[in-house]
Amino acid sequence: MSAWVITLTFLLLSAAIILAFVRLAQGPSLPDRVVALELIAVITVAFIVTYAIAWDRPQFLDVALVLALTGFMAAVGFARYLERGGKDNE
C-alpha cells in the first residue's frame, strides 16, 4: 500500500475523531453524546485496522474485533437505558 494513502487515511481519521470529540463535548442531549461516543469507537477500530494493514500486524485485527463487539454491546446498553427513560431523554 502506498505511503501517501496510509498517511491520508490517518489524517482523515484524525480529523473525524476530533470532530466526534467536539460533538461529544457539545451535546446538546444525551442521545447526541451516545452517538458521538459510538462514532469514536468505530473510528478507533478503523485506526487499529489501518495500522494492522499498513504495518502487517494481523494480530491487531483481533483487537479491533473485540473493540467493535464491545462498542456494539455498549450501544445496546445505552439504547436500553434511554428507552427506559434515561436522564435528559429528548
Long-range contacts (C-beta under 8 A, 24 or more apart in sequence): 1-53, 1-54, 6-50, 6-54, 9-50, 10-47, 10-50, 13-43, 13-46, 13-47, 13-50, 16-43, 17-43, 17-44, 17-47, 29-88, 29-89, 29-90, 30-82, 30-86, 30-87, 30-88, 30-89, 30-90, 31-82, 31-89, 31-90, 34-75, 34-78, 34-79, 34-82, 37-74, 37-78, 38-71, 38-74, 38-75, 38-78, 41-67, 41-68, 41-70, 41-71, 41-74, 42-68, 42-71, 45-71
